[in-house]
Amino acid sequence: MKYLKRLYFLIFISILLAISYLFLQTSQTQKILNKNVENILINEAKTFAYNIDEHLKKHIHNDPFAELKNNPKLREHLESSLAIPRSDAFKYIFVLYRDKHGAYRFLLDGSKDKARFNQRLEVNKREWNRAYQTQKPLILKQSKLDGLWITYLLPFVLNHQTKAIIAIDFSKELPQSIYNAIKPLNNIFTYIFIGIVFLILILLYQTFLSFKNKKESITDPLTGVYNRNFMRDLLKRINIDSYQIMMCDIDYFKQVNDNYGHKTGDEILIETAKILNTHIRPDDILIRYGGEEFLIFIKKTTSNEKLAYNIAQRMRQKVEETTFHTDNKVIKITLSIGITCQPEHFKSIPEAIKYADEMLYIAKRRGRNQIICESDIDLAKLSITSEKSINEVKEALEEQRLICVFQPIFDTQTQEILKYEALVRIKERDGAIVSPDRFLKKIMYTNIYNDMTKRVLENVFQHIRSKQVIITTNLNFSDILDNTIFQLILNELTNNKELAPWLIIELLEYEILAETTAIVKERLEKIRSFGVKIAIDDFGSGYSNYTMFQILPIDILKIDGELIRDLDKSKTSYIITESIVILAKELGIKTVAEFVHSKEVFKVVQQLGIDEAQGFYLAKPQEEIL
């Protein structure tokens, strides 16, 4: 019996191998036939193209476009000649020229469904231009709905100059008789092969599927470390006394995505996760907590109270020393790390994690590339407990509690409402409103900030559509550089051009970098071409860069609130504001006064000739636009 089982097994394997071999041989034969048919068709197309070239040169002597445009009978004669080799395989035969804008247009069309003379045809310009410039034949292959198609291009050259392109478009398919002969044999081998393989795989499928689903549900697909689903399960069974908690964040990761693209950012995340993984022990737990954040549970030992700090230091140094190579780019990054060394002092693990997050924030605020734990910090002195953590902002986004409020902006002379400024807020679960000074700095240059900006833009466009009012929204220069945000704005304006005149984009004037000025200018001009107005926010704060008026397309200047606040009391504020107004009027730029908080300040604003004003004296921000 034992020997019979072995014999059956050997027979089974032999049959399987034989069928596999025959199946592969049949497939190989079909590939060879396909290749031979392809070569035959290409040679035929080549012959047709050169015949057409000779025929055209007998009738066209200088400028094909001019000669064919002025001679319809010649066009008709030549198109009849082009139609002679037309068949089921060679369905499209035509001649195109390139106009002064680089577009390709029909001169002659021998196809069944003819195009109009001078009608434009969308082609792969890069490849067609290559044939046009080299004056050499070119073969292009492309997949279409009904199979693989090949295009044979032959430049039409007169007096050593390319005047047009002869194109023959044909389908590469096996002759039906060959295909019909092979198909039944292929099907038999396929069905037998599938049946045997299915019998083997069915025994393993359930086990594999169960394992795969479990692993995927708790693993981050990008980095391969545990994800937040795993963390939720972990928190139910973990002993808080057994671990120290570490929160790591890649510094300036948003700039990496903005400057090098999300593909590069993903590669850096993968490599960073590998570095972190190599520095932890088997009992430690690494979790991707957010976009560029990693949460690590470090298993305590009785002999080393600074265990988490020492591991964090090795991680930080290794990341700092590592040179990341991606797409021929060299990138250096750093880590900021916050640690809760004694989570047992907290009521719950989520509170201990939040504390580690606060330590991380302090490390970033102190210059980044640092490690901070609770023994280094007195939270009470720093007054950060009222600020929102990155995780809390993330939850507000997920729960649709990140909202916009709208503050009216008035004409200073008529005191009529001209437009509204959209201001971001977080609404607490109990209805309380959180202002941006409690969360904006912490999420700056993170993916959470990116998500928030997209949410605000979507909200603004929605209100413009429904209310038909002008809304101004704040963006950083880094937002304009961000491909995702820029594309979101562009798509909305392209698809809904009627919204553009209702939108104003305010930019923080102190954030622009010299090396990105050209890109910012190009993108702003693109947005502005739709009819959107561009404003500079907080002008007059810090060191105002007057050269921006030479570079950027500016329609509106918002004078910084610190100048407006003391306008009725401070002579210096008055003189500076007056000079800004004079400059703006000379440049034909509208001015807006921010933070108009009293009747006295509003009167001075009117006297100075500032065009528009906003502030609590005039109207407070409101959730709904009336």
C-alpha positions in Angstrom: 0.0 0.0 0.0 2.9 2.3 0.9 4.5 1.6 -2.5 1.2 2.2 -4.3 0.9 5.6 -2.7 4.3 6.5 -3.9 3.6 5.2 -7.3 0.3 7.2 -7.6 2.2 10.3 -6.4 4.9 9.8 -9.0 2.3 9.2 -11.7 0.4 12.3 -10.6 3.5 14.4 -10.7 4.5 13.0 -14.1 1.1 13.8 -15.6 1.2 17.3 -14.1 4.7 17.9 -15.5 3.8 16.5 -19.0 0.6 18.6 -19.2 2.6 21.7 -18.1 5.2 21.0 -20.7 2.7 20.6 -23.5 0.8 23.6 -22.4 4.0 25.7 -22.4 5.0 24.4 -25.8 1.6 25.2 -27.3 1.8 28.7 -25.8 5.4 29.1 -27.2 4.2 28.0 -30.6 1.5 30.6 -30.6 4.0 33.3 -29.6 6.3 32.3 -32.5 3.4 32.4 -34.9 2.4 35.8 -33.6 5.9 37.1 -34.0 6.1 35.8 -37.5 2.8 37.3 -38.5 3.9 40.6 -36.9 7.1 40.7 -39.0 5.1 39.9 -42.2 2.7 42.7 -41.5 5.5 45.2 -40.7 7.3 44.3 -44.0 4.0 44.8 -45.9 3.4 48.1 -44.2 7.0 49.2 -45.0 6.4 48.3 -48.7 3.1 50.2 -48.8 4.7 53.2 -47.1 7.6 53.5 -49.5 5.3 53.0 -52.5 3.1 55.8 -51.1 6.2 58.0 -50.6 7.2 57.5 -54.3 3.7 58.2 -55.5 3.4 61.4 -53.4 6.8 62.8 -54.7 5.5 62.5 -58.3 2.7 64.9 -57.5 4.0 67.1 -54.6 7.1 69.2 -55.2 7.4 71.7 -52.4 4.7 72.4 -49.7 2.2 69.6 -49.3 -0.2 71.7 -47.3 -0.4 74.5 -49.8 -0.5 72.2 -52.9 -3.2 69.9 -51.5 -5.3 72.8 -50.0 -5.5 74.5 -53.4 -6.1 71.3 -55.4 -9.1 69.2 -54.2 -8.9 67.0 -57.2 -5.3 66.1 -56.4 -6.3 65.3 -52.8 -9.1 63.0 -54.1 -6.7 61.2 -56.5 -4.0 60.7 -53.8 -6.5 59.5 -51.2 -7.8 57.0 -53.7 -4.3 55.7 -54.1 -3.9 55.5 -50.4 -7.0 53.4 -50.1 -5.7 50.7 -52.5 -3.8 48.6 -49.9 -6.6 49.0 -47.3 -7.8 45.7 -45.9 -9.1 44.1 -42.6 -5.5 44.3 -41.3 -4.5 47.6 -42.8 -7.5 49.7 -41.8 -5.9 53.2 -41.4 -3.6 54.8 -44.0 -3.0 58.5 -43.8 -0.6 61.4 -44.2 -0.2 64.1 -41.5 1.8 67.3 -41.3 3.0 69.2 -38.2 1.6 72.8 -37.9 3.5 75.7 -36.4 2.1 74.9 -32.9 3.5 71.3 -33.1 0.1 69.7 -33.6 -0.4 67.0 -36.2 -3.1 67.5 -38.8 -4.5 65.5 -41.8 -3.3 66.1 -45.3 -4.6 62.8 -46.8 -6.7 59.9 -45.4 -7.1 56.6 -47.2 -9.2 55.1 -44.4 -12.8 54.0 -44.7 -14.0 56.7 -42.3 -12.1 59.7 -43.7 -11.0 62.7 -41.6 -11.4 66.2 -42.8 -8.5 68.0 -44.5 -6.4 69.8 -41.8 -8.3 68.1 -39.0 -6.2 67.6 -35.9 -5.2 64.2 -34.7 -4.0 63.5 -31.1 -0.9 61.4 -31.3 2.1 60.5 -29.2 4.0 63.7 -30.0 7.3 62.6 -28.4 7.5 59.5 -30.7 6.1 61.3 -33.8 8.5 64.2 -33.3 11.4 61.7 -33.1 10.5 60.4 -36.6 9.9 63.9 -37.9 13.4 65.1 -36.7 15.5 62.0 -37.5 13.8 61.5 -40.9 13.9 57.7 -40.2 11.1 55.2 -40.2 9.6 54.3 -36.8 7.5 51.4 -35.5 5.1 52.1 -32.6 3.1 49.5 -30.7 0.1 50.3 -28.5 -2.8 48.4 -26.9 -6.3 49.4 -27.9 -9.7 48.0 -27.0 -9.7 45.5 -29.8 -6.1 44.2 -29.5 -2.5 45.1 -30.1 -2.0 47.7 -32.9 1.2 48.7 -34.7 1.8 52.0 -36.4 4.5 52.3 -39.1 5.7 55.9 -39.6 7.7 57.0 -42.6 8.8 60.7 -42.9 7.9 62.3 -46.2 11.1 64.3 -47.0 11.5 66.9 -49.8 14.7 68.9 -50.3 16.2 67.3 -47.1 13.3 68.7 -45.0 10.5 66.6 -43.4 7.2 67.9 -44.8 4.8 65.2 -43.5 4.5 61.7 -41.9 3.1 58.7 -43.8 1.3 56.5 -41.2 0.0 53.0 -41.6 -2.0 51.7 -38.6 -2.6 47.9 -38.6 -3.8 45.2 -36.1 -1.5 42.4 -35.1 -3.7 39.3 -34.9 -3.1 35.7 -35.8 -5.0 34.6 -38.9 -8.3 33.1 -37.9 -7.6 29.7 -39.3 -4.4 29.3 -37.3 -6.1 30.6 -34.2 -9.0 28.2 -34.6 -6.7 25.2 -35.0 -4.7 26.0 -31.8 -7.5 27.1 -29.6 -9.1 23.6 -28.8 -5.8 22.1 -28.0 -5.0 25.0 -25.8 -8.3 24.7 -24.0 -7.9 21.0 -23.3 -4.5 21.5 -21.7 -5.7 24.5 -19.8 -8.7 22.7 -18.3 -6.7 19.7 -17.2 -4.0 21.8 -15.8 -6.4 24.1 -13.9 -8.3 21.1 -12.5 -5.2 19.4 -11.1 -3.8 22.7 -9.7 -7.2 23.5 -8.2 -7.3 20.2 -6.3 -3.9 20.9 -4.8 -4.6 24.6 -3.9 -8.0 24.0 -2.5 -6.5 22.2 0.4 -4.2 25.2 1.3 -6.6 28.0 0.5 -8.5 28.3 3.7 -5.4 28.3 5.9 -3.6 30.8 3.7 -6.7 33.1 3.4 -7.1 33.2 7.2 -3.5 34.0 7.8 -3.3 36.6 5.1 -6.5 38.5 6.3 -5.3 38.5 9.8 -1.8 39.8 8.9 -3.2 42.4 6.5 -5.6 43.7 9.1 -2.8 44.5 11.6 0.0 45.4 9.3 0.8 48.7 7.6 0.9 47.9 3.9 3.7 50.4 3.2 6.3 49.8 5.9 5.3 46.3 7.0 5.2 47.2 10.7 2.1 47.0 12.9 -0.7 49.5 12.3 -3.3 51.2 14.5 -5.7 48.2 14.2 -3.1 46.1 16.0 -2.7 48.9 18.6 -6.4 48.9 19.5 -6.2 45.1 20.1 -2.9 45.5 22.0 -4.3 48.2 24.4 -6.9 45.6 25.6 -4.3 43.1 26.8 -1.1 45.0 27.4 0.2 45.6 31.0 1.0 49.3 31.3 3.7 48.6 34.0 5.8 46.5 31.6 6.6 49.1 29.0 8.1 52.5 28.3 6.4 54.4 25.4 8.3 56.2 22.6 6.8 58.5 19.9 9.0 59.1 16.9 8.4 61.6 14.0 10.4 62.3 10.9 11.3 66.0 10.9 10.1 68.2 8.0 8.5 65.2 6.3 5.9 67.3 4.5 8.8 69.3 2.8 10.2 65.9 1.6 6.8 65.1 0.0 6.4 68.6 -1.5 10.0 68.8 -2.9 10.6 65.2 -4.0 7.1 63.7 -4.3 5.1 61.2 -2.4 6.9 58.2 -4.0 10.2 59.5 -2.5 8.4 60.1 0.8 7.1 56.5 0.9 10.6 55.2 0.2 12.0 57.2 3.1 9.2 55.9 5.4 10.1 52.3 4.4 13.8 52.8 5.1 13.1 54.6 8.4 10.9 51.8 9.6 13.7 49.3 8.8 16.1 51.4 10.9 13.7 51.5 13.8 13.1 47.8 13.5 16.8 46.9 13.7 17.2 48.8 16.9 14.4 47.2 18.9 14.3 43.8 20.6 11.9 40.9 19.9 9.8 41.9 22.9 9.4 45.5 21.8 6.5 46.6 19.6 6.8 49.0 16.6 3.6 50.6 15.3 3.1 53.1 12.5 0.9 55.6 14.4 0.3 58.2 11.7 1.6 59.5 8.4 5.3 60.0 9.5 4.8 59.0 13.2 5.9 55.7 14.8 4.8 54.5 18.3 7.1 52.1 20.0 6.5 50.1 23.2 9.8 49.3 24.8 9.7 46.3 27.2 11.2 47.3 30.6 14.1 45.6 32.3 14.8 45.9 36.0 18.4 46.8 35.4 18.0 49.8 33.1 15.6 52.7 33.8 16.9 54.7 30.8 16.4 51.8 28.4 14.0 53.6 26.1 16.2 56.8 26.0 19.3 54.8 25.1 17.4 52.9 22.3 16.0 56.3 21.1 19.4 57.8 21.0 20.8 55.0 18.8 17.8 55.3 16.5 18.2 59.1 16.2 21.9 58.9 15.5 21.5 56.1 12.9 18.8 58.1 11.0 20.9 61.2 11.2 23.9 59.4 9.8 22.0 57.6 7.0 22.0 59.0 3.5 18.8 58.2 1.7 19.3 57.5 -2.0 16.2 57.6 -4.2 15.7 58.4 -7.9 19.3 59.8 -8.1 18.6 62.1 -5.2 20.5 62.3 -1.9 18.3 63.2 1.1 19.2 63.6 4.8 16.5 63.4 7.5 16.4 63.5 11.3 14.1 62.2 14.0 12.4 63.9 16.9 11.4 61.6 19.7 9.2 61.9 22.8 9.3 59.3 25.6 7.0 58.4 28.5 9.4 56.5 30.8 6.9 55.8 33.6 3.4 55.2 31.9 2.3 53.5 35.1 1.8 56.9 36.6 -1.1 57.6 34.2 -4.7 56.4 34.5 -4.6 54.7 31.1 -2.2 53.9 28.2 -3.9 56.4 25.9 -3.0 59.1 28.4 0.6 57.9 28.5 0.7 57.9 24.7 -0.7 61.4 24.6 2.0 62.4 27.1 4.7 60.9 24.8 3.2 62.9 22.0 3.5 66.1 24.0 7.2 65.3 24.6 7.6 64.9 20.9 6.0 68.3 20.3 8.4 69.9 22.7 11.4 68.2 20.9 10.1 69.7 17.6 9.6 73.1 19.1 13.1 73.1 20.5 14.6 72.7 17.1 13.9 69.0 16.2 16.4 66.1 16.0 16.1 65.8 19.8 14.9 63.3 22.4 12.6 64.6 25.2 11.2 62.5 28.1 9.2 63.6 31.1 12.2 63.8 33.4 13.5 66.7 31.2 10.4 68.8 31.3 8.0 70.7 33.6 4.7 70.7 31.6 3.1 73.2 33.9 5.7 75.9 33.1 5.4 75.3 29.4 1.6 75.6 29.4 1.1 73.1 26.6 -1.6 71.0 28.3 -4.4 73.1 26.7 -3.0 72.6 23.2 -4.3 69.9 21.0 -2.1 67.0 20.1 -1.6 65.8 16.6 -3.7 62.8 17.3 -6.6 65.0 18.6 -6.5 67.0 15.4 -6.5 63.8 13.4 -9.6 62.6 15.3 -11.3 65.9 14.7 -10.7 65.4 10.9 -11.9 61.8 10.9 -15.1 62.8 12.9 -15.9 65.8 10.7 -15.4 68.2 13.6 -12.9 70.4 11.7 -15.0 73.3 10.5 -14.8 76.7 8.9 -16.3 79.9 10.3 -16.7 83.0 8.2 -15.9 86.6 9.1 -17.4 89.3 7.0 -15.1 91.9 5.3 -16.7 95.4 4.8 -16.3 98.2 2.4 -14.9 101.0 4.6 -16.9 103.7 2.9 -20.3 102.1 2.3 -19.9 99.7 5.2 -21.5 96.9 3.1 -20.3 93.3 3.3 -18.2 92.6 0.3 -16.9 89.1 1.1 -16.1 86.6 3.9 -12.8 85.1 5.2 -12.9 81.4 5.9 -11.2 80.6 9.2 -10.5 77.0 10.4 -11.7 75.8 13.8 -12.1 72.5 15.7 -15.5 71.8 17.3 -15.2 69.8 20.5 -17.6 66.9 21.1 -19.4 69.1 23.7 -19.8 71.9 21.1 -16.9 74.1 22.3 -14.9 75.9 19.6 -11.1 75.6 19.5 -9.1 78.4 17.8 -6.2 77.6 15.5 -3.5 78.9 17.9 -4.2 75.8 20.0 -3.4 73.3 17.2 -2.1 74.9 14.0 1.6 75.2 14.9 1.7 71.6 16.1 0.5 70.1 12.9 2.4 72.4 10.6 4.6 70.5 8.1 2.8 67.2 8.7 0.4 65.2 6.6 -2.4 66.2 9.0 -1.9 69.8 8.0 -2.2 68.7 4.4 -5.5 66.9 5.1 -6.8 69.9 7.0 -6.0 72.3 4.1 -7.8 70.0 1.6 -10.8 69.9 3.9 -10.9 73.7 4.2 -10.7 74.1 0.4 -13.5 71.7 -0.1 -15.6 73.6 2.4 -14.9 76.9 0.8 -15.8 75.7 -2.7 -19.0 74.1 -1.3 -20.0 77.5 0.3 -19.2 79.4 -2.9 -21.4 77.1 -4.9 -24.3 77.2 -2.4 -24.1 80.9 -1.3 -22.7 82.7 -4.3 -20.5 85.0 -2.2 -16.9 85.9 -2.4 -14.8 83.9 0.1 -11.1 84.4 0.9 -9.1 81.5 2.2 -5.6 81.3 3.7 -2.8 79.2 2.2 0.9 79.0 2.9 3.4 79.2 0.0 4.2 75.6 0.9 0.5 74.8 0.0 0.9 76.2 -3.5 4.1 74.1 -3.9 2.2 71.0 -2.7 1.2 69.1 -5.8 -1.9 67.5 -4.3 -3.3 70.8 -3.0 -2.4 72.7 -6.2 -4.0 70.0 -8.3 -7.2 70.1 -6.1 -7.6 73.8 -6.7 -6.8 73.5 -10.4 -9.3 70.6 -10.9 -12.1 72.5 -9.1 -11.4 75.7 -11.2 -11.1 73.7 -14.5 -14.4 71.8 -13.9 -16.3 74.8 -12.4 -14.9 78.0 -14.0 -17.9 80.0 -12.8 -16.5 79.7 -9.2 -13.2 81.4 -9.9 -14.4 85.1 -9.5 -15.8 84.2 -6.1 -12.5 82.9 -4.7 -9.6 84.9 -3.1 -6.4 83.1 -2.0 -4.5 84.8 0.9 -0.8 83.9 1.2 1.4 84.3 4.2 4.0 86.7 2.8 6.9 85.7 5.1 7.1 82.0 4.0 8.4 82.2 0.5 11.8 80.7 -0.3 14.1 82.1 -3.0 14.6 78.8 -4.7 10.9 78.1 -5.0 9.9 81.6 -6.2 9.7 80.7 -9.9 7.4 77.7 -9.2 5.2 79.7 -6.9 4.9 82.5 -9.5 4.0 80.1 -12.3 1.3 78.3 -10.2 -0.2 81.5 -8.9 -0.4 82.9 -12.4 -2.1 79.7 -13.5 -4.7 80.0 -10.7 -5.1 83.7 -11.4 -5.8 83.1 -15.1 -9.2 81.6 -14.1 -10.2 84.8 -12.4 -9.1 84.1 -8.9 -7.7 87.0 -6.9 -4.4 86.7 -5.0 -4.0 88.5 -1.6 -0.9 88.8 0.7 -1.8 88.3 4.3 -0.3 90.0 7.4 1.7 92.4 5.3 3.9 94.6 7.6 4.8 91.8 10.0 8.3 90.7 10.5 10.6 91.8 7.6 8.2 92.5 4.7 9.8 91.6 1.4 8.9 94.4 -1.0 10.5 92.5 -4.0 7.5 90.2 -4.0 5.6 93.0 -5.8 8.0 92.6 -8.7 7.7 88.8 -8.7 4.2 87.7 -7.7 0.7 88.5 -9.1 -0.9 90.4 -6.2 -4.4 91.9 -6.3 -5.0 92.6 -2.5 -2.8 93.5 0.4 -4.0 92.7 4.0 -2.3 94.9 6.5 -1.0 93.1 9.5 -3.3 93.3 12.6 -0.5 94.3 14.9 -0.3 97.6 13.0 -4.0 98.1 12.8 -4.6 97.3 16.5 -2.8 100.5 17.8 -3.6 102.7 14.8 -5.4 105.3 16.8 -2.7 105.5 19.5 0.7 104.8 17.9 2.2 107.3 15.6 4.6 104.7 14.3 1.8 102.3 13.4 0.0 105.1 11.7 3.0 106.2 9.6 3.9 102.6 8.6 0.3 101.9 7.6 0.0 105.1 5.7 3.1 104.2 3.7 1.7 100.8 2.9 -1.6 102.3 1.7 0.3 104.8 -0.6 2.4 102.0 -2.0 -0.6 99.8 -2.7 -2.5 102.6 -4.4 0.5 103.4 -6.6 0.6 99.7 -7.6 -3.1 99.5 -8.1 -3.6 97.0 -5.3 -6.6 96.9 -2.9 -5.9 97.1 0.8 -7.7 95.4 3.8 -7.3 96.3 7.4 -7.4 93.3 9.8 -8.4 93.3 13.5 -10.5 96.4 13.5 -11.6 96.2 17.2 -13.0 99.6 18.0 -14.8 102.6 16.5 -11.7 104.8 16.9 -9.6 102.4 14.9 -12.2 102.1 12.2 -12.4 105.9 11.8 -8.6 106.1 11.2 -8.9 103.2 8.7 -11.4 105.2 6.8 -9.3 108.4 7.0 -6.3 106.5 5.6 -8.3 105.4 2.5 -8.0 101.7 3.3 -10.5 100.0 0.9 -11.8 97.2 3.2 -11.8 96.2 6.8 -12.6 93.3 9.1 -12.6 92.8 12.9 -14.7 92.1 15.9 -15.9 95.8 16.0 -17.6 95.2 12.6 -18.6 91.5 12.9 -17.4 88.3 14.5 -16.8 85.0 12.6 -19.9 82.9 12.3 -20.5 79.3 11.3 -23.1 80.1 8.6 -23.1 82.7 5.9 -26.5 84.5 6.0 
